[in-house]
């Protein structure tokens, strides 16, 4: 039950950031990034994700935003 909640919250936050980057809304994506970080950190804290997997997800999201910002 709790793992499902963590998983859905994390995936929804990541999807939101990816959608905003795809729509070239970089400012909104940066604000959504903090909620995605929070969801990923909670998943790591509750051992739903391993620490390195959480770090990898956060790194890839931030790299995506940096790349979108540079393409602007």
mmCIF file of the N, C-alpha and C atoms, coordinates in Angstrom:
data_MODEL
# 
_entry.id   MODEL 
# 
loop_
_atom_site.group_PDB 
_atom_site.id 
_atom_site.type_symbol 
_atom_site.label_atom_id 
_atom_site.label_alt_id 
_atom_site.label_comp_id 
_atom_site.label_asym_id 
_atom_site.label_entity_id 
_atom_site.label_seq_id 
_atom_site.pdbx_PDB_ins_code 
_atom_site.Cartn_x 
_atom_site.Cartn_y 
_atom_site.Cartn_z 
_atom_site.occupancy 
_atom_site.B_iso_or_equiv 
_atom_site.pdbx_formal_charge 
_atom_site.auth_seq_id 
_atom_site.auth_comp_id 
_atom_site.auth_asym_id 
_atom_site.auth_atom_id 
_atom_site.pdbx_PDB_model_num 
ATOM 1   N N  . UNK A 1 1  ? 0.824  -1.190 0.000   1.00 0.00 ? 1  UNK A N  1 
ATOM 2   C CA . UNK A 1 1  ? 0.000  0.000  0.000   1.00 0.00 ? 1  UNK A CA 1 
ATOM 3   C C  . UNK A 1 1  ? 0.867  1.252  0.000   1.00 0.00 ? 1  UNK A C  1 
ATOM 4   N N  . UNK A 1 2  ? 1.816  1.304  0.937   1.00 0.00 ? 2  UNK A N  1 
ATOM 5   C CA . UNK A 1 2  ? 2.662  2.488  1.027   1.00 0.00 ? 2  UNK A CA 1 
ATOM 6   C C  . UNK A 1 2  ? 3.633  2.571  -0.144  1.00 0.00 ? 2  UNK A C  1 
ATOM 7   N N  . UNK A 1 3  ? 4.145  1.401  -0.570  1.00 0.00 ? 3  UNK A N  1 
ATOM 8   C CA . UNK A 1 3  ? 5.057  1.406  -1.703  1.00 0.00 ? 3  UNK A CA 1 
ATOM 9   C C  . UNK A 1 3  ? 4.351  1.868  -2.966  1.00 0.00 ? 3  UNK A C  1 
ATOM 10  N N  . UNK A 1 4  ? 3.110  1.472  -3.129  1.00 0.00 ? 4  UNK A N  1 
ATOM 11  C CA . UNK A 1 4  ? 2.338  1.897  -4.293  1.00 0.00 ? 4  UNK A CA 1 
ATOM 12  C C  . UNK A 1 4  ? 2.157  3.402  -4.276  1.00 0.00 ? 4  UNK A C  1 
ATOM 13  N N  . UNK A 1 5  ? 1.884  3.943  -3.122  1.00 0.00 ? 5  UNK A N  1 
ATOM 14  C CA . UNK A 1 5  ? 1.708  5.389  -2.981  1.00 0.00 ? 5  UNK A CA 1 
ATOM 15  C C  . UNK A 1 5  ? 2.994  6.124  -3.326  1.00 0.00 ? 5  UNK A C  1 
ATOM 16  N N  . UNK A 1 6  ? 4.121  5.635  -2.820  1.00 0.00 ? 6  UNK A N  1 
ATOM 17  C CA . UNK A 1 6  ? 5.424  6.249  -3.111  1.00 0.00 ? 6  UNK A CA 1 
ATOM 18  C C  . UNK A 1 6  ? 5.737  6.170  -4.601  1.00 0.00 ? 6  UNK A C  1 
ATOM 19  N N  . UNK A 1 7  ? 5.477  4.995  -5.177  1.00 0.00 ? 7  UNK A N  1 
ATOM 20  C CA . UNK A 1 7  ? 5.768  4.774  -6.590  1.00 0.00 ? 7  UNK A CA 1 
ATOM 21  C C  . UNK A 1 7  ? 4.948  5.708  -7.473  1.00 0.00 ? 7  UNK A C  1 
ATOM 22  N N  . UNK A 1 8  ? 3.663  5.797  -7.203  1.00 0.00 ? 8  UNK A N  1 
ATOM 23  C CA . UNK A 1 8  ? 2.789  6.646  -8.014  1.00 0.00 ? 8  UNK A CA 1 
ATOM 24  C C  . UNK A 1 8  ? 3.145  8.122  -7.866  1.00 0.00 ? 8  UNK A C  1 
ATOM 25  N N  . UNK A 1 9  ? 3.469  8.553  -6.659  1.00 0.00 ? 9  UNK A N  1 
ATOM 26  C CA . UNK A 1 9  ? 3.834  9.951  -6.432  1.00 0.00 ? 9  UNK A CA 1 
ATOM 27  C C  . UNK A 1 9  ? 5.138  10.287 -7.157  1.00 0.00 ? 9  UNK A C  1 
ATOM 28  N N  . UNK A 1 10 ? 6.093  9.374  -7.080  1.00 0.00 ? 10 UNK A N  1 
ATOM 29  C CA . UNK A 1 10 ? 7.378  9.601  -7.730  1.00 0.00 ? 10 UNK A CA 1 
ATOM 30  C C  . UNK A 1 10 ? 7.227  9.639  -9.248  1.00 0.00 ? 10 UNK A C  1 
ATOM 31  N N  . UNK A 1 11 ? 6.513  8.677  -9.798  1.00 0.00 ? 11 UNK A N  1 
ATOM 32  C CA . UNK A 1 11 ? 6.335  8.620  -11.248 1.00 0.00 ? 11 UNK A CA 1 
ATOM 33  C C  . UNK A 1 11 ? 5.553  9.825  -11.768 1.00 0.00 ? 11 UNK A C  1 
ATOM 34  N N  . UNK A 1 12 ? 4.554  10.260 -11.020 1.00 0.00 ? 12 UNK A N  1 
ATOM 35  C CA . UNK A 1 12 ? 3.767  11.421 -11.443 1.00 0.00 ? 12 UNK A CA 1 
ATOM 36  C C  . UNK A 1 12 ? 4.622  12.682 -11.452 1.00 0.00 ? 12 UNK A C  1 
ATOM 37  N N  . UNK A 1 13 ? 5.468  12.841 -10.447 1.00 0.00 ? 13 UNK A N  1 
ATOM 38  C CA . UNK A 1 13 ? 6.335  14.021 -10.377 1.00 0.00 ? 13 UNK A CA 1 
ATOM 39  C C  . UNK A 1 13 ? 7.350  14.011 -11.514 1.00 0.00 ? 13 UNK A C  1 
ATOM 40  N N  . UNK A 1 14 ? 7.903  12.842 -11.805 1.00 0.00 ? 14 UNK A N  1 
ATOM 41  C CA . UNK A 1 14 ? 8.883  12.733 -12.891 1.00 0.00 ? 14 UNK A CA 1 
ATOM 42  C C  . UNK A 1 14 ? 8.219  12.998 -14.237 1.00 0.00 ? 14 UNK A C  1 
ATOM 43  N N  . UNK A 1 15 ? 7.028  12.451 -14.431 1.00 0.00 ? 15 UNK A N  1 
ATOM 44  C CA . UNK A 1 15 ? 6.302  12.679 -15.689 1.00 0.00 ? 15 UNK A CA 1 
ATOM 45  C C  . UNK A 1 15 ? 5.991  14.148 -15.882 1.00 0.00 ? 15 UNK A C  1 
ATOM 46  N N  . UNK A 1 16 ? 5.651  14.826 -14.804 1.00 0.00 ? 16 UNK A N  1 
ATOM 47  C CA . UNK A 1 16 ? 5.322  16.244 -14.903 1.00 0.00 ? 16 UNK A CA 1 
ATOM 48  C C  . UNK A 1 16 ? 6.543  17.047 -15.361 1.00 0.00 ? 16 UNK A C  1 
ATOM 49  N N  . UNK A 1 17 ? 7.695  16.749 -14.797 1.00 0.00 ? 17 UNK A N  1 
ATOM 50  C CA . UNK A 1 17 ? 8.920  17.448 -15.187 1.00 0.00 ? 17 UNK A CA 1 
ATOM 51  C C  . UNK A 1 17 ? 9.243  17.157 -16.652 1.00 0.00 ? 17 UNK A C  1 
ATOM 52  N N  . UNK A 1 18 ? 9.155  15.894 -17.051 1.00 0.00 ? 18 UNK A N  1 
ATOM 53  C CA . UNK A 1 18 ? 9.460  15.522 -18.436 1.00 0.00 ? 18 UNK A CA 1 
ATOM 54  C C  . UNK A 1 18 ? 8.514  16.190 -19.417 1.00 0.00 ? 18 UNK A C  1 
ATOM 55  N N  . UNK A 1 19 ? 7.233  16.279 -19.047 1.00 0.00 ? 19 UNK A N  1 
ATOM 56  C CA . UNK A 1 19 ? 6.250  16.910 -19.925 1.00 0.00 ? 19 UNK A CA 1 
ATOM 57  C C  . UNK A 1 19 ? 6.539  18.401 -20.074 1.00 0.00 ? 19 UNK A C  1 
ATOM 58  N N  . UNK A 1 20 ? 6.891  19.061 -18.979 1.00 0.00 ? 20 UNK A N  1 
ATOM 59  C CA . UNK A 1 20 ? 7.197  20.482 -19.038 1.00 0.00 ? 20 UNK A CA 1 
ATOM 60  C C  . UNK A 1 20 ? 8.446  20.750 -19.873 1.00 0.00 ? 20 UNK A C  1 
ATOM 61  N N  . UNK A 1 21 ? 9.439  19.878 -19.765 1.00 0.00 ? 21 UNK A N  1 
ATOM 62  C CA . UNK A 1 21 ? 10.651 20.032 -20.571 1.00 0.00 ? 21 UNK A CA 1 
ATOM 63  C C  . UNK A 1 21 ? 10.324 19.822 -22.048 1.00 0.00 ? 21 UNK A C  1 
ATOM 64  N N  . UNK A 1 22 ? 9.474  18.836 -22.333 1.00 0.00 ? 22 UNK A N  1 
ATOM 65  C CA . UNK A 1 22 ? 9.093  18.577 -23.719 1.00 0.00 ? 22 UNK A CA 1 
ATOM 66  C C  . UNK A 1 22 ? 8.315  19.750 -24.308 1.00 0.00 ? 22 UNK A C  1 
ATOM 67  N N  . UNK A 1 23 ? 7.541  20.425 -23.471 1.00 0.00 ? 23 UNK A N  1 
ATOM 68  C CA . UNK A 1 23 ? 6.780  21.589 -23.924 1.00 0.00 ? 23 UNK A CA 1 
ATOM 69  C C  . UNK A 1 23 ? 7.612  22.869 -23.898 1.00 0.00 ? 23 UNK A C  1 
ATOM 70  N N  . UNK A 1 24 ? 8.902  22.734 -23.567 1.00 0.00 ? 24 UNK A N  1 
ATOM 71  C CA . UNK A 1 24 ? 9.847  23.854 -23.510 1.00 0.00 ? 24 UNK A CA 1 
ATOM 72  C C  . UNK A 1 24 ? 9.458  24.912 -22.480 1.00 0.00 ? 24 UNK A C  1 
ATOM 73  N N  . UNK A 1 25 ? 8.878  24.475 -21.380 1.00 0.00 ? 25 UNK A N  1 
ATOM 74  C CA . UNK A 1 25 ? 8.532  25.348 -20.257 1.00 0.00 ? 25 UNK A CA 1 
ATOM 75  C C  . UNK A 1 25 ? 9.565  25.107 -19.157 1.00 0.00 ? 25 UNK A C  1 
ATOM 76  N N  . UNK A 1 26 ? 10.734 25.708 -19.343 1.00 0.00 ? 26 UNK A N  1 
ATOM 77  C CA . UNK A 1 26 ? 11.869 25.414 -18.469 1.00 0.00 ? 26 UNK A CA 1 
ATOM 78  C C  . UNK A 1 26 ? 11.652 25.964 -17.057 1.00 0.00 ? 26 UNK A C  1 
ATOM 79  N N  . UNK A 1 27 ? 11.107 27.169 -16.951 1.00 0.00 ? 27 UNK A N  1 
ATOM 80  C CA . UNK A 1 27 ? 10.894 27.764 -15.615 1.00 0.00 ? 27 UNK A CA 1 
ATOM 81  C C  . UNK A 1 27 ? 9.957  26.897 -14.780 1.00 0.00 ? 27 UNK A C  1 
ATOM 82  N N  . UNK A 1 28 ? 8.853  26.456 -15.395 1.00 0.00 ? 28 UNK A N  1 
ATOM 83  C CA . UNK A 1 28 ? 7.901  25.611 -14.672 1.00 0.00 ? 28 UNK A CA 1 
ATOM 84  C C  . UNK A 1 28 ? 8.528  24.259 -14.333 1.00 0.00 ? 28 UNK A C  1 
ATOM 85  N N  . UNK A 1 29 ? 9.367  23.758 -15.236 1.00 0.00 ? 29 UNK A N  1 
ATOM 86  C CA . UNK A 1 29 ? 10.026 22.481 -14.993 1.00 0.00 ? 29 UNK A CA 1 
ATOM 87  C C  . UNK A 1 29 ? 10.969 22.581 -13.798 1.00 0.00 ? 29 UNK A C  1 
ATOM 88  N N  . UNK A 1 30 ? 11.637 23.721 -13.650 1.00 0.00 ? 30 UNK A N  1 
ATOM 89  C CA . UNK A 1 30 ? 12.531 23.884 -12.509 1.00 0.00 ? 30 UNK A CA 1 
ATOM 90  C C  . UNK A 1 30 ? 11.771 23.895 -11.193 1.00 0.00 ? 30 UNK A C  1 
ATOM 91  N N  . UNK A 1 31 ? 10.586 24.488 -11.172 1.00 0.00 ? 31 UNK A N  1 
ATOM 92  C CA . UNK A 1 31 ? 9.806  24.478 -9.936  1.00 0.00 ? 31 UNK A CA 1 
ATOM 93  C C  . UNK A 1 31 ? 9.249  23.080 -9.669  1.00 0.00 ? 31 UNK A C  1 
ATOM 94  N N  . UNK A 1 32 ? 8.886  22.363 -10.733 1.00 0.00 ? 32 UNK A N  1 
ATOM 95  C CA . UNK A 1 32 ? 8.383  21.000 -10.564 1.00 0.00 ? 32 UNK A CA 1 
ATOM 96  C C  . UNK A 1 32 ? 9.501  20.042 -10.166 1.00 0.00 ? 32 UNK A C  1 
ATOM 97  N N  . UNK A 1 33 ? 10.739 20.422 -10.482 1.00 0.00 ? 33 UNK A N  1 
ATOM 98  C CA . UNK A 1 33 ? 11.874 19.574 -10.154 1.00 0.00 ? 33 UNK A CA 1 
ATOM 99  C C  . UNK A 1 33 ? 12.012 19.378 -8.645  1.00 0.00 ? 33 UNK A C  1 
ATOM 100 N N  . UNK A 1 34 ? 11.701 20.416 -7.877  1.00 0.00 ? 34 UNK A N  1 
ATOM 101 C CA . UNK A 1 34 ? 11.831 20.282 -6.417  1.00 0.00 ? 34 UNK A CA 1 
ATOM 102 C C  . UNK A 1 34 ? 10.831 19.265 -5.866  1.00 0.00 ? 34 UNK A C  1 
ATOM 103 N N  . UNK A 1 35 ? 9.621  19.231 -6.419  1.00 0.00 ? 35 UNK A N  1 
ATOM 104 C CA . UNK A 1 35 ? 8.656  18.228 -5.949  1.00 0.00 ? 35 UNK A CA 1 
ATOM 105 C C  . UNK A 1 35 ? 9.070  16.830 -6.391  1.00 0.00 ? 35 UNK A C  1 
ATOM 106 N N  . UNK A 1 36 ? 9.699  16.725 -7.560  1.00 0.00 ? 36 UNK A N  1 
ATOM 107 C CA . UNK A 1 36 ? 10.195 15.426 -8.010  1.00 0.00 ? 36 UNK A CA 1 
ATOM 108 C C  . UNK A 1 36 ? 11.338 14.958 -7.108  1.00 0.00 ? 36 UNK A C  1 
ATOM 109 N N  . UNK A 1 37 ? 12.234 15.889 -6.743  1.00 0.00 ? 37 UNK A N  1 
ATOM 110 C CA . UNK A 1 37 ? 13.316 15.555 -5.819  1.00 0.00 ? 37 UNK A CA 1 
ATOM 111 C C  . UNK A 1 37 ? 12.752 15.063 -4.493  1.00 0.00 ? 37 UNK A C  1 
ATOM 112 N N  . UNK A 1 38 ? 11.731 15.738 -4.015  1.00 0.00 ? 38 UNK A N  1 
ATOM 113 C CA . UNK A 1 38 ? 11.124 15.368 -2.737  1.00 0.00 ? 38 UNK A CA 1 
ATOM 114 C C  . UNK A 1 38 ? 10.534 13.961 -2.810  1.00 0.00 ? 38 UNK A C  1 
ATOM 115 N N  . UNK A 1 39 ? 9.823  13.657 -3.904  1.00 0.00 ? 39 UNK A N  1 
ATOM 116 C CA . UNK A 1 39 ? 9.212  12.340 -4.054  1.00 0.00 ? 39 UNK A CA 1 
ATOM 117 C C  . UNK A 1 39 ? 10.284 11.250 -4.158  1.00 0.00 ? 39 UNK A C  1 
ATOM 118 N N  . UNK A 1 40 ? 11.361 11.538 -4.893  1.00 0.00 ? 40 UNK A N  1 
ATOM 119 C CA . UNK A 1 40 ? 12.441 10.559 -5.040  1.00 0.00 ? 40 UNK A CA 1 
ATOM 120 C C  . UNK A 1 40 ? 13.134 10.341 -3.697  1.00 0.00 ? 40 UNK A C  1 
ATOM 121 N N  . UNK A 1 41 ? 13.384 11.425 -2.968  1.00 0.00 ? 41 UNK A N  1 
ATOM 122 C CA . UNK A 1 41 ? 14.036 11.296 -1.659  1.00 0.00 ? 41 UNK A CA 1 
ATOM 123 C C  . UNK A 1 41 ? 13.197 10.494 -0.677  1.00 0.00 ? 41 UNK A C  1 
ATOM 124 N N  . UNK A 1 42 ? 11.883 10.682 -0.717  1.00 0.00 ? 42 UNK A N  1 
ATOM 125 C CA . UNK A 1 42 ? 11.010 9.906  0.166   1.00 0.00 ? 42 UNK A CA 1 
ATOM 126 C C  . UNK A 1 42 ? 11.028 8.435  -0.213  1.00 0.00 ? 42 UNK A C  1 
ATOM 127 N N  . UNK A 1 43 ? 11.099 8.147  -1.521  1.00 0.00 ? 43 UNK A N  1 
ATOM 128 C CA . UNK A 1 43 ? 11.167 6.759  -1.968  1.00 0.00 ? 43 UNK A CA 1 
ATOM 129 C C  . UNK A 1 43 ? 12.468 6.106  -1.507  1.00 0.00 ? 43 UNK A C  1 
ATOM 130 N N  . UNK A 1 44 ? 13.555 6.862  -1.529  1.00 0.00 ? 44 UNK A N  1 
ATOM 131 C CA . UNK A 1 44 ? 14.841 6.335  -1.058  1.00 0.00 ? 44 UNK A CA 1 
ATOM 132 C C  . UNK A 1 44 ? 14.810 6.133  0.455   1.00 0.00 ? 44 UNK A C  1 
ATOM 133 N N  . UNK A 1 45 ? 14.240 7.109  1.149   1.00 0.00 ? 45 UNK A N  1 
ATOM 134 C CA . UNK A 1 45 ? 14.196 7.052  2.613   1.00 0.00 ? 45 UNK A CA 1 
ATOM 135 C C  . UNK A 1 45 ? 13.403 5.846  3.115   1.00 0.00 ? 45 UNK A C  1 
ATOM 136 N N  . UNK A 1 46 ? 12.346 5.481  2.395   1.00 0.00 ? 46 UNK A N  1 
ATOM 137 C CA . UNK A 1 46 ? 11.519 4.346  2.803   1.00 0.00 ? 46 UNK A CA 1 
ATOM 138 C C  . UNK A 1 46 ? 11.980 3.041  2.178   1.00 0.00 ? 46 UNK A C  1 
ATOM 139 N N  . UNK A 1 47 ? 13.192 3.058  1.573   1.00 0.00 ? 47 UNK A N  1 
ATOM 140 C CA . UNK A 1 47 ? 13.795 1.878  0.944   1.00 0.00 ? 47 UNK A CA 1 
ATOM 141 C C  . UNK A 1 47 ? 12.974 1.334  -0.219  1.00 0.00 ? 47 UNK A C  1 
ATOM 142 N N  . UNK A 1 48 ? 12.176 2.163  -0.840  1.00 0.00 ? 48 UNK A N  1 
ATOM 143 C CA . UNK A 1 48 ? 11.491 1.749  -2.058  1.00 0.00 ? 48 UNK A CA 1 
ATOM 144 C C  . UNK A 1 48 ? 12.480 1.748  -3.213  1.00 0.00 ? 48 UNK A C  1 
ATOM 145 N N  . UNK A 1 49 ? 13.366 2.738  -3.218  1.00 0.00 ? 49 UNK A N  1 
ATOM 146 C CA . UNK A 1 49 ? 14.455 2.823  -4.200  1.00 0.00 ? 49 UNK A CA 1 
ATOM 147 C C  . UNK A 1 49 ? 15.780 2.727  -3.463  1.00 0.00 ? 49 UNK A C  1 
ATOM 148 N N  . UNK A 1 50 ? 16.773 2.200  -4.146  1.00 0.00 ? 50 UNK A N  1 
ATOM 149 C CA . UNK A 1 50 ? 18.115 2.238  -3.564  1.00 0.00 ? 50 UNK A CA 1 
ATOM 150 C C  . UNK A 1 50 ? 18.680 3.640  -3.754  1.00 0.00 ? 50 UNK A C  1 
ATOM 151 N N  . UNK A 1 51 ? 19.645 3.986  -2.946  1.00 0.00 ? 51 UNK A N  1 
ATOM 152 C CA . UNK A 1 51 ? 20.190 5.345  -2.927  1.00 0.00 ? 51 UNK A CA 1 
ATOM 153 C C  . UNK A 1 51 ? 20.770 5.748  -4.280  1.00 0.00 ? 51 UNK A C  1 
ATOM 154 N N  . UNK A 1 52 ? 21.513 4.858  -4.903  1.00 0.00 ? 52 UNK A N  1 
ATOM 155 C CA . UNK A 1 52 ? 22.120 5.196  -6.189  1.00 0.00 ? 52 UNK A CA 1 
ATOM 156 C C  . UNK A 1 52 ? 21.079 5.349  -7.291  1.00 0.00 ? 52 UNK A C  1 
ATOM 157 N N  . UNK A 1 53 ? 20.020 4.577  -7.226  1.00 0.00 ? 53 UNK A N  1 
ATOM 158 C CA . UNK A 1 53 ? 18.955 4.692  -8.225  1.00 0.00 ? 53 UNK A CA 1 
ATOM 159 C C  . UNK A 1 53 ? 18.261 6.041  -8.084  1.00 0.00 ? 53 UNK A C  1 
ATOM 160 N N  . UNK A 1 54 ? 18.053 6.465  -6.848  1.00 0.00 ? 54 UNK A N  1 
ATOM 161 C CA . UNK A 1 54 ? 17.441 7.774  -6.611  1.00 0.00 ? 54 UNK A CA 1 
ATOM 162 C C  . UNK A 1 54 ? 18.339 8.897  -7.100  1.00 0.00 ? 54 UNK A C  1 
ATOM 163 N N  . UNK A 1 55 ? 19.629 8.773  -6.829  1.00 0.00 ? 55 UNK A N  1 
ATOM 164 C CA . UNK A 1 55 ? 20.585 9.788  -7.278  1.00 0.00 ? 55 UNK A CA 1 
ATOM 165 C C  . UNK A 1 55 ? 20.637 9.831  -8.798  1.00 0.00 ? 55 UNK A C  1 
ATOM 166 N N  . UNK A 1 56 ? 20.570 8.681  -9.428  1.00 0.00 ? 56 UNK A N  1 
ATOM 167 C CA . UNK A 1 56 ? 20.595 8.614  -10.895 1.00 0.00 ? 56 UNK A CA 1 
ATOM 168 C C  . UNK A 1 56 ? 19.369 9.290  -11.496 1.00 0.00 ? 56 UNK A C  1 
ATOM 169 N N  . UNK A 1 57 ? 18.202 9.045  -10.919 1.00 0.00 ? 57 UNK A N  1 
ATOM 170 C CA . UNK A 1 57 ? 16.970 9.674  -11.412 1.00 0.00 ? 57 UNK A CA 1 
ATOM 171 C C  . UNK A 1 57 ? 17.041 11.189 -11.273 1.00 0.00 ? 57 UNK A C  1 
ATOM 172 N N  . UNK A 1 58 ? 17.516 11.667 -10.129 1.00 0.00 ? 58 UNK A N  1 
ATOM 173 C CA . UNK A 1 58 ? 17.621 13.111 -9.909  1.00 0.00 ? 58 UNK A CA 1 
ATOM 174 C C  . UNK A 1 58 ? 18.625 13.736 -10.860 1.00 0.00 ? 58 UNK A C  1 
ATOM 175 N N  . UNK A 1 59 ? 19.737 13.053 -11.080 1.00 0.00 ? 59 UNK A N  1 
ATOM 176 C CA . UNK A 1 59 ? 20.761 13.567 -11.974 1.00 0.00 ? 59 UNK A CA 1 
ATOM 177 C C  . UNK A 1 59 ? 20.248 13.667 -13.404 1.00 0.00 ? 59 UNK A C  1 
ATOM 178 N N  . UNK A 1 60 ? 19.527 12.661 -13.844 1.00 0.00 ? 60 UNK A N  1 
ATOM 179 C CA . UNK A 1 60 ? 19.018 12.668 -15.215 1.00 0.00 ? 60 UNK A CA 1 
ATOM 180 C C  . UNK A 1 60 ? 17.958 13.738 -15.413 1.00 0.00 ? 60 UNK A C  1 
ATOM 181 N N  . UNK A 1 61 ? 17.136 13.960 -14.397 1.00 0.00 ? 61 UNK A N  1 
ATOM 182 C CA . UNK A 1 61 ? 16.126 15.021 -14.500 1.00 0.00 ? 61 UNK A CA 1 
ATOM 183 C C  . UNK A 1 61 ? 16.779 16.397 -14.589 1.00 0.00 ? 61 UNK A C  1 
ATOM 184 N N  . UNK A 1 62 ? 17.769 16.635 -13.743 1.00 0.00 ? 62 UNK A N  1 
ATOM 185 C CA . UNK A 1 62 ? 18.420 17.944 -13.762 1.00 0.00 ? 62 UNK A CA 1 
ATOM 186 C C  . UNK A 1 62 ? 19.200 18.142 -15.057 1.00 0.00 ? 62 UNK A C  1 
ATOM 187 N N  . UNK A 1 63 ? 19.819 17.084 -15.578 1.00 0.00 ? 63 UNK A N  1 
ATOM 188 C CA . UNK A 1 63 ? 20.543 17.182 -16.843 1.00 0.00 ? 63 UNK A CA 1 
ATOM 189 C C  . UNK A 1 63 ? 19.573 17.493 -17.987 1.00 0.00 ? 63 UNK A C  1 
ATOM 190 N N  . UNK A 1 64 ? 18.389 16.933 -17.915 1.00 0.00 ? 64 UNK A N  1 
ATOM 191 C CA . UNK A 1 64 ? 17.373 17.196 -18.932 1.00 0.00 ? 64 UNK A CA 1 
ATOM 192 C C  . UNK A 1 64 ? 16.987 18.668 -18.943 1.00 0.00 ? 64 UNK A C  1 
ATOM 193 N N  . UNK A 1 65 ? 16.863 19.254 -17.764 1.00 0.00 ? 65 UNK A N  1 
ATOM 194 C CA . UNK A 1 65 ? 16.491 20.669 -17.665 1.00 0.00 ? 65 UNK A CA 1 
ATOM 195 C C  . UNK A 1 65 ? 17.627 21.560 -18.143 1.00 0.00 ? 65 UNK A C  1 
ATOM 196 N N  . UNK A 1 66 ? 18.868 21.209 -17.782 1.00 0.00 ? 66 UNK A N  1 
ATOM 197 C CA . UNK A 1 66 ? 20.021 21.985 -18.220 1.00 0.00 ? 66 UNK A CA 1 
ATOM 198 C C  . UNK A 1 66 ? 20.129 21.950 -19.743 1.00 0.00 ? 66 UNK A C  1 
ATOM 199 N N  . UNK A 1 67 ? 19.899 20.800 -20.321 1.00 0.00 ? 67 UNK A N  1 
ATOM 200 C CA . UNK A 1 67 ? 19.967 20.650 -21.774 1.00 0.00 ? 67 UNK A CA 1 
ATOM 201 C C  . UNK A 1 67 ? 18.872 21.477 -22.451 1.00 0.00 ? 67 UNK A C  1 
ATOM 202 N N  . UNK A 1 68 ? 17.680 21.478 -21.873 1.00 0.00 ? 68 UNK A N  1 
ATOM 203 C CA . UNK A 1 68 ? 16.574 22.256 -22.439 1.00 0.00 ? 68 UNK A CA 1 
ATOM 204 C C  . UNK A 1 68 ? 16.855 23.750 -22.321 1.00 0.00 ? 68 UNK A C  1 
ATOM 205 N N  . UNK A 1 69 ? 17.496 24.144 -21.220 1.00 0.00 ? 69 UNK A N  1 
ATOM 206 C CA . UNK A 1 69 ? 17.825 25.546 -21.012 1.00 0.00 ? 69 UNK A CA 1 
ATOM 207 C C  . UNK A 1 69 ? 18.875 26.007 -22.016 1.00 0.00 ? 69 UNK A C  1 
ATOM 208 N N  . UNK A 1 70 ? 19.840 25.129 -22.319 1.00 0.00 ? 70 UNK A N  1 
ATOM 209 C CA . UNK A 1 70 ? 20.897 25.462 -23.269 1.00 0.00 ? 70 UNK A CA 1 
ATOM 210 C C  . UNK A 1 70 ? 20.367 25.531 -24.698 1.00 0.00 ? 70 UNK A C  1 
ATOM 211 N N  . UNK A 1 71 ? 19.348 24.737 -24.997 1.00 0.00 ? 71 UNK A N  1 
ATOM 212 C CA . UNK A 1 71 ? 18.778 24.711 -26.347 1.00 0.00 ? 71 UNK A CA 1 
ATOM 213 C C  . UNK A 1 71 ? 17.898 25.922 -26.616 1.00 0.00 ? 71 UNK A C  1 
ATOM 214 N N  . UNK A 1 72 ? 17.568 26.641 -25.574 1.00 0.00 ? 72 UNK A N  1 
ATOM 215 C CA . UNK A 1 72 ? 16.673 27.785 -25.693 1.00 0.00 ? 72 UNK A CA 1 
ATOM 216 C C  . UNK A 1 72 ? 17.221 28.885 -26.513 1.00 0.00 ? 72 UNK A C  1 
# 
